[in-house]
Amino acid sequence: MAALPTTSFAAETRAVQTETAPPSGLAALGVDGSVLLVQTVNFFLLLLILSWLLYRPLLRLLSDRQKTIAEGLGAAEAQKRAAAAAEIERAEILAQTRQEAAGLITQVREELKAERAVTRAALAKERERLVTAMERRLAAEQAKLEASLHAKLTSLIIKAVERISQVNPLPPADLAAQIAKTVKDLE
C-alpha cells in the first residue's frame, strides 16, 4: 500500500505543478495552437474560395461597369462635339440663307423697278394714244359742230336777210354784196 500513496502524490504534484505553472506564449492569451492552425487554414481556404467565386466576378463586373461608364462618357463627349458642330453648321446655313434672302429681295426689288418702268412706259403710250384719239374725236366733233353751226348760221342769216329785204328792199346786187360781207365777217 505504500506504493499507492506515492503515485497519488506524484499525480497530485503534477496536477499542482500544472495548475500552479503559469502558461507561456499564446497559451497565456488563451489561444490553443492547434485551433489557431486550423482557423488559419480555414481562413486561407475561405479567402481562396471567395476570391475565385466572388472577388474575381466582382472585379470583372466593376471593370465592365467602368468600361460602360467610360463608353457612355465618350459617347456623351462625341454627342457634345456633334451638337457643337451642328450648331456651327446651323449658324452657317442661317447666315447663308439670310444672305440669299437679301440677294433675292434685292433682285425682286430690281425686277419690280424694271416692271414699273415698263408699266409706266406702257401706260404713257396708252395715255398718249388715248389723248391722241380723244383729240381726233374732239377735232372731228368740233368740225361737225362748226359745220352744223355754220349751216345753221347761214340759214339764220339767209332768213334774216330775207326779212330785212322784205322790210327794206335793196337791189339784188347790193344784197349779194352785203350777204358775202356778212358771211366773211362771221367766218
PEJOMO-V712223 format. One record per residue. N is the residue number from 1. RES is the residue in one small letter. D_LAST is the distance of its C-alpha to the last C-alpha in Angstrom with 2 decimals. Layout:
n=N res=RES d_last=D_LAST
n=N res=RES d_last=D_LAST
//
This chain:
n=1 res=m d_last=204.60
n=2 res=a d_last=204.30
n=3 res=a d_last=201.68
n=4 res=l d_last=199.36
n=5 res=p d_last=198.96
n=6 res=t d_last=198.08
n=7 res=t d_last=195.36
n=8 res=s d_last=193.90
n=9 res=f d_last=194.20
n=10 res=a d_last=192.44
n=11 res=a d_last=189.70
n=12 res=e d_last=189.44
n=13 res=t d_last=189.37
n=14 res=r d_last=186.62
n=15 res=a d_last=184.69
n=16 res=v d_last=185.10
n=17 res=q d_last=184.11
n=18 res=t d_last=180.98
n=19 res=e d_last=180.19
n=20 res=t d_last=180.95
n=21 res=a d_last=179.42
n=22 res=p d_last=175.89
n=23 res=p d_last=173.34
n=24 res=s d_last=171.67
n=25 res=g d_last=168.21
n=26 res=l d_last=165.82
n=27 res=a d_last=168.61
n=28 res=a d_last=168.56
n=29 res=l d_last=164.91
n=30 res=g d_last=165.82
n=31 res=v d_last=164.24
n=32 res=d d_last=166.18
n=33 res=g d_last=165.73
n=34 res=s d_last=165.75
n=35 res=v d_last=163.12
n=36 res=l d_last=161.03
n=37 res=l d_last=161.25
n=38 res=v d_last=160.20
n=39 res=q d_last=157.32
n=40 res=t d_last=156.13
n=41 res=v d_last=156.19
n=42 res=n d_last=154.37
n=43 res=f d_last=151.72
n=44 res=f d_last=151.06
n=45 res=l d_last=151.01
n=46 res=l d_last=148.54
n=47 res=l d_last=146.46
n=48 res=l d_last=146.45
n=49 res=i d_last=145.56
n=50 res=l d_last=142.80
n=51 res=s d_last=141.46
n=52 res=w d_last=141.31
n=53 res=l d_last=140.09
n=54 res=l d_last=137.95
n=55 res=y d_last=137.26
n=56 res=r d_last=135.89
n=57 res=p d_last=133.57
n=58 res=l d_last=132.47
n=59 res=l d_last=131.75
n=60 res=r d_last=129.94
n=61 res=l d_last=127.87
n=62 res=l d_last=127.06
n=63 res=s d_last=126.17
n=64 res=d d_last=123.89
n=65 res=r d_last=122.29
n=66 res=q d_last=121.78
n=67 res=k d_last=120.15
n=68 res=t d_last=117.89
n=69 res=i d_last=116.89
n=70 res=a d_last=116.29
n=71 res=e d_last=114.16
n=72 res=g d_last=112.24
n=73 res=l d_last=111.66
n=74 res=g d_last=110.62
n=75 res=a d_last=108.22
n=76 res=a d_last=106.84
n=77 res=e d_last=106.36
n=78 res=a d_last=104.67
n=79 res=q d_last=102.43
n=80 res=k d_last=101.63
n=81 res=r d_last=100.73
n=82 res=a d_last=98.68
n=83 res=a d_last=96.87
n=84 res=a d_last=96.16
n=85 res=a d_last=94.91
n=86 res=a d_last=92.74
n=87 res=e d_last=91.33
n=88 res=i d_last=90.53
n=89 res=e d_last=88.92
n=90 res=r d_last=86.95
n=91 res=a d_last=85.72
n=92 res=e d_last=84.74
n=93 res=i d_last=82.93
n=94 res=l d_last=81.17
n=95 res=a d_last=80.08
n=96 res=q d_last=78.93
n=97 res=t d_last=77.05
n=98 res=r d_last=75.35
n=99 res=q d_last=74.41
n=100 res=e d_last=73.03
n=101 res=a d_last=71.14
n=102 res=a d_last=69.61
n=103 res=g d_last=68.66
n=104 res=l d_last=67.11
n=105 res=i d_last=65.19
n=106 res=t d_last=63.86
n=107 res=q d_last=62.99
n=108 res=v d_last=61.22
n=109 res=r d_last=59.25
n=110 res=e d_last=58.18
n=111 res=e d_last=57.24
n=112 res=l d_last=55.24
n=113 res=k d_last=53.43
n=114 res=a d_last=52.65
n=115 res=e d_last=51.53
n=116 res=r d_last=49.32
n=117 res=a d_last=47.74
n=118 res=v d_last=47.21
n=119 res=t d_last=45.91
n=120 res=r d_last=43.55
n=121 res=a d_last=42.28
n=122 res=a d_last=41.86
n=123 res=l d_last=40.09
n=124 res=a d_last=37.79
n=125 res=k d_last=36.97
n=126 res=e d_last=36.47
n=127 res=r d_last=34.29
n=128 res=e d_last=32.23
n=129 res=r d_last=32.03
n=130 res=l d_last=31.05
n=131 res=v d_last=28.42
n=132 res=t d_last=26.99
n=133 res=a d_last=27.19
n=134 res=m d_last=25.54
n=135 res=e d_last=22.71
n=136 res=r d_last=22.24
n=137 res=r d_last=22.48
n=138 res=l d_last=20.06
n=139 res=a d_last=17.56
n=140 res=a d_last=18.25
n=141 res=e d_last=18.04
n=142 res=q d_last=14.76
n=143 res=a d_last=13.41
n=144 res=k d_last=15.16
n=145 res=l d_last=13.90
n=146 res=e d_last=10.20
n=147 res=a d_last=11.21
n=148 res=s d_last=13.32
n=149 res=l d_last=10.95
n=150 res=h d_last=8.43
n=151 res=a d_last=11.73
n=152 res=k d_last=13.08
n=153 res=l d_last=10.32
n=154 res=t d_last=10.52
n=155 res=s d_last=14.21
n=156 res=l d_last=14.32
n=157 res=i d_last=12.65
n=158 res=i d_last=15.09
n=159 res=k d_last=17.84
n=160 res=a d_last=17.10
n=161 res=v d_last=17.14
n=162 res=e d_last=20.25
n=163 res=r d_last=21.89
n=164 res=i d_last=21.11
n=165 res=s d_last=22.41
n=166 res=q d_last=25.42
n=167 res=v d_last=26.08
n=168 res=n d_last=25.32
n=169 res=p d_last=25.51
n=170 res=l d_last=23.75
n=171 res=p d_last=24.68
n=172 res=p d_last=22.57
n=173 res=a d_last=21.50
n=174 res=d d_last=20.18
n=175 res=l d_last=18.54
n=176 res=a d_last=16.68
n=177 res=a d_last=15.60
n=178 res=q d_last=14.46
n=179 res=i d_last=12.46
n=180 res=a d_last=10.74
n=181 res=k d_last=10.10
n=182 res=t d_last=8.81
n=183 res=v d_last=6.33
n=184 res=k d_last=5.26
n=185 res=d d_last=5.58
n=186 res=l d_last=3.79
n=187 res=e d_last=0.00
//
